[in-house]
């Protein structure tokens, strides 16, 4: 049975889901930063997925990247599946801009996470929900005031 890693639950807010992946917004407002998590138990690496799921993951990742590029007009998109500290397969999608807090270095460990204000969070979620149509996307609209919405999201 699939269960979202506790650290991912703590660090993110549920945006919705595609056919294969949960779509999570990282709570660090320094960057437009979304994470895809395939809803498959005990997966650590992309090559551990069945071939059909590998294809779905790439399609969902490309769709998410296209939407993020359209919404945020970044200098570049950083996409990475890093499993060093969280063993569950997850793919980061970070819109990067010249002049962002870590530019041009990697974002991990560079600066303290900046929490979302309620207005920016709601605006970002609304824009993402409206733009992520296609690829079987289903929006999750119940953002809890205590930021535990990801924990309550059931794929």
NUKENU-279772 format. One record per residue: residue number from 1; x, y, z of N, C-alpha, C, O in turn. Coordinates in steps of 0.2 Angstrom, whole numbers. Layout:
BEGIN
(NUM; (X; Y; Z); (X; Y; Z); (X; Y; Z); (X; Y; Z)) ...
END
This chain:
BEGIN
(1; (4; -6; 0); (0; 0; 0); (4; 6; 0); (9; 7; 4)) (2; (3; 11; -4); (7; 17; -5); (5; 22; 1); (0; 22; 4)) (3; (11; 25; 4); (10; 29; 9); (15; 35; 8); (21; 33; 7)) (4; (13; 41; 9); (18; 47; 8); (23; 47; 14); (21; 47; 19)) (5; (29; 48; 12); (35; 49; 17); (33; 54; 22); (30; 59; 20)) (6; (35; 53; 28); (33; 58; 33); (36; 65; 32); (33; 70; 33)) (7; (42; 65; 30); (46; 72; 29); (43; 75; 23); (42; 81; 23)) (8; (41; 71; 18); (37; 75; 12); (30; 77; 14); (28; 83; 12)) (9; (27; 74; 19); (21; 76; 21); (22; 83; 25); (18; 88; 24)) (10; (27; 83; 29); (28; 89; 33); (31; 95; 29); (29; 101; 31)) (11; (34; 94; 24); (37; 99; 20); (33; 102; 14); (35; 106; 11)) (12; (27; 99; 13); (23; 100; 7); (16; 102; 8); (13; 100; 14)) (13; (13; 104; 3); (5; 105; 3); (3; 102; -3); (6; 103; -8)) (14; (-2; 98; -2); (-5; 94; -8); (-8; 99; -13); (-13; 103; -11)) (15; (-7; 98; -19); (-10; 102; -25); (-15; 98; -28); (-20; 100; -30)) (16; (-13; 91; -29); (-18; 87; -32); (-14; 80; -34); (-9; 79; -31)) (17; (-17; 77; -39); (-14; 71; -42); (-15; 70; -49); (-20; 72; -52)) (18; (-10; 67; -52); (-11; 64; -59); (-13; 57; -59); (-14; 55; -53)) (19; (-13; 54; -64); (-15; 46; -64); (-10; 43; -60); (-11; 38; -56)) (20; (-3; 44; -61); (2; 41; -57); (4; 44; -51); (5; 41; -45)) (21; (5; 51; -51); (9; 55; -46); (5; 59; -42); (0; 63; -44)) (22; (6; 60; -35); (4; 66; -31); (8; 72; -34); (14; 71; -36)) (23; (5; 77; -33); (8; 84; -35); (8; 88; -28); (3; 89; -26)) (24; (14; 89; -26); (15; 93; -20); (18; 99; -21); (23; 100; -25)) (25; (16; 104; -17); (20; 111; -17); (24; 111; -11); (22; 110; -5)) (26; (31; 112; -12); (35; 113; -6); (33; 120; -3); (32; 125; -6)) (27; (34; 120; 4); (32; 125; 8); (37; 131; 8); (36; 136; 11)) (28; (42; 130; 4); (47; 136; 4); (45; 140; -2); (46; 139; -8)) (29; (43; 146; 0); (41; 151; -5); (46; 155; -9); (45; 159; -13)) (30; (53; 153; -7); (58; 156; -11); (58; 155; -18); (61; 158; -22)) (31; (55; 149; -20); (55; 146; -26); (48; 143; -28); (45; 140; -24)) (32; (46; 144; -34); (41; 139; -36); (43; 132; -37); (47; 131; -41)) (33; (41; 128; -32); (44; 121; -31); (39; 116; -30); (35; 116; -25)) (34; (38; 112; -35); (33; 106; -35); (37; 100; -35); (42; 99; -37)) (35; (34; 95; -32); (37; 88; -31); (31; 83; -34); (26; 83; -32)) (36; (34; 79; -38); (29; 73; -40); (31; 67; -36); (37; 65; -36)) (37; (27; 63; -34); (28; 57; -30); (24; 51; -33); (18; 51; -32)) (38; (27; 47; -37); (23; 41; -39); (19; 37; -34); (22; 36; -29)) (39; (13; 36; -35); (9; 32; -30); (10; 25; -30); (5; 21; -31)) (40; (16; 23; -29); (18; 16; -29); (22; 14; -23); (26; 18; -21)) (41; (20; 9; -20); (24; 7; -13); (31; 5; -15); (33; 2; -20)) (42; (35; 7; -10); (42; 5; -10); (46; 6; -16); (50; 2; -18)) (43; (45; 12; -19); (49; 14; -25); (55; 19; -22); (53; 24; -19)) (44; (61; 18; -25); (66; 23; -23); (69; 26; -29); (71; 32; -29)) (45; (69; 22; -35); (72; 25; -41); (67; 24; -47); (63; 20; -47)) (46; (68; 28; -51); (64; 28; -57); (64; 22; -61); (59; 19; -63)) (47; (70; 19; -61); (71; 12; -65); (68; 7; -61); (67; 1; -64)) (48; (65; 8; -55); (62; 2; -51); (54; 2; -53); (51; -3; -52)) (49; (52; 8; -57); (45; 8; -59); (44; 3; -65); (49; 2; -69)) (50; (38; 0; -66); (37; -3; -72); (37; 1; -78); (37; 7; -77)) (51; (39; -1; -84); (40; 3; -89); (34; 7; -91); (35; 13; -93)) (52; (28; 5; -90); (22; 9; -91); (22; 15; -86); (20; 21; -88)) (53; (24; 14; -80); (24; 19; -75); (30; 24; -77); (29; 30; -75)) (54; (35; 22; -79); (41; 26; -81); (39; 31; -86); (40; 37; -86)) (55; (35; 29; -91); (32; 33; -97); (27; 38; -94); (27; 44; -95)) (56; (23; 36; -89); (18; 40; -86); (22; 46; -82); (20; 52; -82)) (57; (27; 44; -78); (31; 49; -74); (34; 54; -79); (33; 60; -77)) (58; (37; 52; -84); (40; 57; -89); (35; 61; -92); (36; 67; -92)) (59; (29; 59; -94); (23; 63; -97); (21; 68; -91); (20; 74; -93)) (60; (20; 65; -85); (17; 70; -80); (22; 75; -78); (21; 81; -77)) (61; (29; 73; -78); (34; 78; -77); (35; 83; -82); (35; 89; -81)) (62; (34; 81; -88); (34; 86; -94); (28; 91; -94); (29; 97; -95)) (63; (23; 88; -92); (17; 92; -92); (17; 97; -86); (16; 103; -87)) (64; (20; 95; -80); (21; 100; -75); (26; 105; -76); (25; 111; -75)) (65; (31; 103; -80); (37; 108; -82); (34; 113; -86); (36; 119; -86)) (66; (30; 111; -91); (27; 115; -96); (22; 120; -92); (23; 126; -94)) (67; (18; 118; -88); (14; 122; -84); (18; 127; -80); (16; 133; -80)) (68; (23; 125; -76); (27; 129; -72); (31; 135; -76); (31; 140; -74)) (69; (33; 133; -82); (36; 137; -87); (31; 143; -89); (33; 149; -89)) (70; (25; 141; -91); (20; 145; -93); (18; 150; -87); (17; 156; -88)) (71; (17; 147; -81); (15; 152; -76); (20; 156; -73); (19; 162; -71)) (72; (27; 154; -72); (32; 158; -69); (37; 161; -73); (41; 165; -71)) (73; (38; 159; -80); (43; 161; -84); (50; 161; -81); (53; 166; -81)) (74; (52; 155; -79); (59; 155; -76); (64; 155; -81); (63; 154; -87)) (75; (70; 157; -79); (76; 156; -83); (77; 149; -85); (79; 148; -91)) (76; (76; 145; -80); (77; 137; -82); (73; 133; -77); (71; 136; -71)) (77; (72; 127; -78); (68; 123; -74); (73; 118; -71); (77; 115; -75)) (78; (74; 117; -65); (78; 112; -62); (74; 106; -60); (69; 106; -57)) (79; (75; 100; -63); (71; 94; -62); (76; 88; -59); (81; 87; -63)) (80; (75; 85; -53); (79; 81; -51); (75; 76; -46); (71; 77; -43)) (81; (78; 69; -47); (75; 64; -42); (81; 62; -38); (86; 59; -40)) (82; (81; 65; -32); (87; 64; -27); (84; 60; -21); (79; 61; -18)) (83; (88; 54; -20); (85; 50; -14); (90; 50; -9); (90; 45; -5)) (84; (94; 55; -8); (99; 54; -3); (96; 54; 4); (98; 50; 9)) (85; (92; 59; 6); (89; 59; 13); (82; 57; 13); (80; 55; 19)) (86; (78; 56; 8); (71; 53; 8); (71; 48; 3); (72; 48; -3)) (87; (71; 42; 6); (71; 36; 1); (65; 35; -3); (66; 31; -8)) (88; (60; 38; -2); (54; 37; -7); (55; 41; -13); (57; 47; -13)) (89; (54; 38; -19); (55; 41; -26); (50; 47; -26); (44; 47; -25)) (90; (54; 53; -27); (50; 59; -28); (54; 63; -33); (61; 63; -33)) (91; (51; 67; -37); (55; 71; -42); (53; 79; -41); (48; 81; -42)) (92; (59; 82; -40); (58; 90; -38); (58; 93; -45); (61; 92; -50)) (93; (53; 98; -45); (53; 103; -51); (53; 110; -48); (49; 112; -45)) (94; (59; 113; -49); (60; 120; -46); (61; 125; -52); (66; 124; -56)) (95; (57; 130; -52); (58; 136; -57); (63; 140; -54); (63; 143; -49)) (96; (68; 141; -58); (74; 145; -56); (75; 151; -60); (73; 152; -66)) (97; (77; 157; -56); (78; 163; -59); (84; 166; -58); (87; 165; -52)) (98; (87; 170; -63); (93; 173; -61); (92; 178; -56); (87; 182; -56)) (99; (95; 178; -50); (94; 183; -45); (90; 180; -39); (89; 183; -34)) (100; (88; 173; -40); (84; 170; -34); (89; 169; -29); (95; 169; -30)) (101; (87; 167; -23); (91; 167; -17); (97; 163; -18); (103; 164; -15)) (102; (97; 157; -22); (103; 153; -22); (106; 153; -29); (111; 150; -30)) (103; (104; 157; -34); (106; 157; -40); (114; 158; -41); (116; 163; -37)) (104; (117; 155; -44); (116; 149; -49); (117; 142; -45); (117; 137; -49)) (105; (118; 142; -39); (119; 136; -35); (113; 132; -34); (107; 134; -35)) (106; (114; 126; -31); (108; 122; -30); (104; 125; -24); (108; 128; -20)) (107; (98; 124; -23); (94; 127; -18); (95; 123; -11); (93; 127; -6)) (108; (97; 117; -11); (97; 113; -5); (102; 116; 0); (108; 116; -2)) (109; (100; 118; 6); (104; 120; 11); (107; 127; 10); (111; 129; 14)) (110; (104; 131; 5); (107; 137; 3); (104; 143; 8); (108; 147; 11)) (111; (98; 143; 9); (95; 148; 13); (89; 145; 17); (87; 140; 15)) (112; (87; 148; 22); (82; 146; 26); (75; 146; 22); (74; 151; 18)) (113; (71; 141; 23); (64; 141; 19); (60; 147; 21); (60; 149; 27)) (114; (57; 150; 16); (53; 156; 18); (45; 153; 17); (43; 151; 12)) (115; (42; 154; 23); (35; 152; 23); (30; 156; 18); (31; 162; 17)) (116; (25; 152; 15); (20; 156; 11); (16; 160; 16); (14; 158; 21)) (117; (14; 166; 14); (9; 170; 16); (2; 167; 14); (2; 164; 8)) (118; (-3; 168; 17); (-9; 164; 16); (-12; 167; 9); (-14; 163; 5)) (119; (-11; 173; 7); (-13; 176; 0); (-9; 173; -5); (-12; 170; -10)) (120; (-3; 173; -5); (2; 170; -10); (1; 163; -11); (0; 160; -16)) (121; (0; 159; -5); (-2; 152; -6); (-8; 150; -9); (-8; 146; -14)) (122; (-13; 154; -8); (-20; 153; -11); (-19; 155; -18); (-22; 151; -22)) (123; (-16; 160; -20); (-15; 162; -27); (-12; 157; -31); (-13; 155; -36)) (124; (-6; 155; -28); (-2; 150; -31); (-6; 143; -32); (-6; 140; -38)) (125; (-9; 141; -27); (-13; 135; -28); (-19; 136; -33); (-20; 131; -37)) (126; (-22; 141; -33); (-28; 143; -38); (-25; 143; -45); (-28; 140; -50)) (127; (-19; 146; -46); (-16; 146; -53); (-14; 139; -55); (-15; 137; -61)) (128; (-11; 135; -51); (-9; 128; -52); (-15; 124; -54); (-15; 120; -59)) (129; (-20; 124; -50); (-26; 120; -51); (-29; 122; -58); (-31; 117; -62)) (130; (-29; 128; -60); (-32; 130; -66); (-28; 128; -72); (-31; 128; -78)) (131; (-22; 128; -71); (-17; 126; -77); (-15; 119; -77); (-13; 117; -83)) (132; (-16; 115; -72); (-13; 108; -73); (-19; 103; -76); (-18; 97; -75)) (133; (-23; 106; -80); (-28; 102; -83); (-25; 97; -88); (-19; 99; -90)) (134; (-27; 91; -89); (-24; 87; -94); (-20; 81; -90); (-20; 82; -84)) (135; (-18; 76; -93); (-14; 71; -90); (-18; 68; -84); (-15; 65; -80)) (136; (-25; 68; -84); (-28; 65; -79); (-28; 69; -72); (-29; 66; -67)) (137; (-26; 75; -72); (-25; 79; -66); (-32; 80; -62); (-37; 82; -65)) (138; (-31; 79; -56); (-37; 80; -51); (-34; 85; -45); (-30; 83; -42)) (139; (-38; 91; -45); (-35; 96; -40); (-38; 94; -33); (-43; 90; -32)) (140; (-33; 95; -28); (-35; 95; -21); (-36; 102; -18); (-31; 106; -19)) (141; (-42; 104; -16); (-43; 110; -14); (-44; 112; -7); (-46; 117; -5)) (142; (-43; 107; -3); (-44; 108; 5); (-37; 110; 8); (-34; 105; 12)) (143; (-35; 116; 8); (-29; 118; 11); (-31; 119; 18); (-35; 124; 20)) (144; (-28; 116; 23); (-29; 117; 30); (-26; 123; 33); (-20; 124; 31)) (145; (-28; 126; 37); (-25; 132; 40); (-19; 130; 44); (-14; 134; 45)) (146; (-19; 124; 47); (-13; 122; 51); (-7; 119; 46); (-3; 116; 49)) (147; (-8; 119; 40); (-3; 117; 35); (-2; 109; 35); (3; 107; 33)) (148; (-8; 105; 37); (-7; 98; 37); (-11; 95; 31); (-13; 89; 31)) (149; (-12; 99; 26); (-17; 97; 21); (-14; 91; 17); (-18; 86; 15)) (150; (-7; 90; 16); (-4; 84; 13); (-6; 78; 17); (-7; 73; 14)) (151; (-5; 78; 23); (-7; 72; 27); (-14; 70; 26); (-15; 64; 27)) (152; (-18; 74; 25); (-25; 72; 24); (-27; 71; 17); (-33; 69; 16)) (153; (-23; 71; 12); (-24; 70; 5); (-24; 63; 4); (-19; 60; 5)) (154; (-29; 60; 1); (-29; 53; 0); (-30; 52; -8); (-35; 54; -11)) (155; (-25; 49; -11); (-25; 48; -18); (-30; 42; -20); (-31; 41; -26)) 
END
